[in-house]
Amino acid sequence: MRELFKHGFAGDEVFDTYDVARSSQFYGIGHSGALRHCVYVSLEFFDDHSVGDIERLLRTWRALETIKQAGARAVIITASGIIVPAAPEK
């Protein structure tokens, strides 16, 4: 995942950490300490898909495009698809 994000967001830094509360791997994507994208990948996603299938599936789901369009909103990748919660109304 990290390499896919590094390639898809060239020039940005990618870091990851485990989020216990969400049972997910969190990926932060940004530059110079400014976080531009937040991605949570559920453990079920990793459990349900082989390493070889992950990149193919994320391309089919257009994950990189979805993350770019979401901007600073969190993107959640689960075993069944990608979720981008609606932005709060102002």
C-alpha positions as CSV (number, residue, x, y, z in Angstrom):
1,M,0.0,0.0,0.0
2,R,2.7,2.4,1.0
3,E,4.6,2.0,-2.3
4,L,1.3,2.4,-4.3
5,F,0.6,5.6,-2.5
6,K,4.2,6.8,-3.0
7,H,3.9,6.2,-6.7
8,G,0.4,7.7,-7.0
9,F,1.3,10.8,-5.0
10,A,4.8,11.5,-6.3
11,G,6.6,14.1,-4.3
12,D,4.5,13.6,-1.2
13,E,5.6,11.8,1.9
14,V,3.6,8.7,3.0
15,F,3.6,7.4,6.6
16,D,1.5,4.8,8.2
17,T,0.5,3.6,11.6
18,Y,-1.9,1.2,13.1
19,D,-5.2,2.7,14.3
20,V,-6.4,0.5,17.2
21,A,-9.8,2.2,17.5
22,R,-10.6,1.6,13.8
23,S,-8.9,-1.7,13.5
24,S,-7.2,-0.2,10.4
25,Q,-3.9,0.8,9.0
26,F,-3.8,4.5,8.7
27,Y,-1.9,6.2,5.8
28,G,-1.1,9.9,5.9
29,I,-0.1,11.5,2.6
30,G,1.3,15.0,2.5
31,H,4.3,17.3,2.1
32,S,6.5,19.2,4.7
33,G,4.3,18.2,7.6
34,A,1.0,19.2,6.0
35,L,-1.4,16.3,5.7
36,R,-3.2,16.3,2.4
37,H,-4.9,12.9,2.4
38,C,-6.0,10.5,5.1
39,V,-6.6,6.8,4.2
40,Y,-7.8,4.1,6.5
41,V,-7.5,0.5,5.3
42,S,-9.4,-2.1,7.3
43,L,-7.7,-5.2,8.5
44,E,-10.5,-7.2,6.7
45,F,-9.3,-5.7,3.4
46,F,-5.8,-7.1,4.0
47,D,-7.2,-10.4,5.3
48,D,-9.6,-10.9,2.4
49,H,-7.3,-10.1,-0.5
50,S,-3.9,-11.5,-1.5
51,V,-1.0,-9.2,-2.0
52,G,-1.2,-9.8,-5.7
53,D,-4.9,-8.8,-5.8
54,I,-4.6,-5.6,-3.8
55,E,-3.1,-3.4,-6.5
56,R,-5.4,-4.7,-9.2
57,L,-8.5,-4.2,-7.0
58,L,-7.5,-0.7,-6.0
59,R,-7.1,0.2,-9.6
60,T,-10.5,-1.3,-10.4
61,W,-12.0,0.8,-7.6
62,R,-10.0,3.9,-8.8
63,A,-8.7,4.3,-5.3
64,L,-6.0,6.9,-6.2
65,E,-8.5,9.1,-8.0
66,T,-11.0,8.8,-5.1
67,I,-8.4,9.8,-2.6
68,K,-7.3,12.8,-4.7
69,Q,-10.9,13.9,-5.1
70,A,-11.6,13.5,-1.3
71,G,-8.9,16.0,-0.5
72,A,-8.5,16.2,3.3
73,R,-11.6,14.1,4.0
74,A,-10.9,10.6,5.3
75,V,-11.1,7.7,2.8
76,I,-11.9,4.3,4.2
77,I,-11.0,1.2,2.2
78,T,-12.8,-2.0,3.3
79,A,-13.1,-5.5,2.0
80,S,-16.2,-4.5,0.0
81,G,-15.2,-1.1,-1.4
82,I,-14.2,2.5,-0.8
83,I,-16.1,4.9,1.5
84,V,-15.7,8.7,1.6
85,P,-17.9,10.1,4.3
86,A,-19.8,13.3,3.3
87,A,-18.2,16.6,4.2
88,P,-19.9,18.2,7.2
89,E,-22.4,20.9,6.3
90,K,-21.5,24.4,7.2
